[in-house]
């Protein structure tokens, strides 16, 4: 318990400082070895988001398969959202090709617009582990009847999922369920009131620093590969980098 309060105090004092996500994960594991990893949950949720929205990724070019991937680099302390294998359009430059591609996906391109800083990004919601219940990121509408139904469904799903863990001791089982009900009610109150915990503020601050977007572009005619790179809130004009593409180099 002492360790828990020490970590809470420590997190509170770090809201305005720079602490890496993997360091937060390590601190949280000290107080609760079963705590959810911020990084693992964030990466998994982000990849699931794009996997479930593959129909949003459309390309006229049939040479390459286009899809988004999410990856965290501990070495660089970067969280990347990137698209693989786009072919450069003949009549456009690398830069123009990249801007045209990313402009098709407003839920990504909007992140480059400093005027839209207030927007939350659904594919980054998995990092906010305090809003996760039964391995799901919760979101409420402030519609009492709809939200009540969602809460009841989540409790039912939890009971079904963990039915093998319950014992013949109904008093103990009821206590476990009661604790979970209180937990989801706390999440509900937090989301509806639009309040942010100290941990939320730290995670948001760190994501603002480390999120990067990248699209790989292959120039078939010159057998070269490039990447276009964006930083949130810095505009649509990308930083272009020549990449090593072994398949082309071998040719």
Secondary structure, 3 states (H helix, E strand, C coil): CHHHHHHHHHHHHCCCCCCCHHHHHHHHHHHCCCCCCHHHHHHHHHHHHHHHCHHHCCCCCCCCCCCEEEEEECCCCEEEEEEEEEECCCCCCHHHHHHHHHCCCHHHHHHHCHHHCCCCCHHHHHHCHHHEECCEECCCCCCHHHHHHHHHHHHHHHHHHCHHHCCCCHHHHHHHHHHHHHHHHHHHHHHHCCCCCHHHHHHHHHHHHHEEEEEEEEECCCCEEEEEEEECCCCCCCEEEEECCHHHHHC
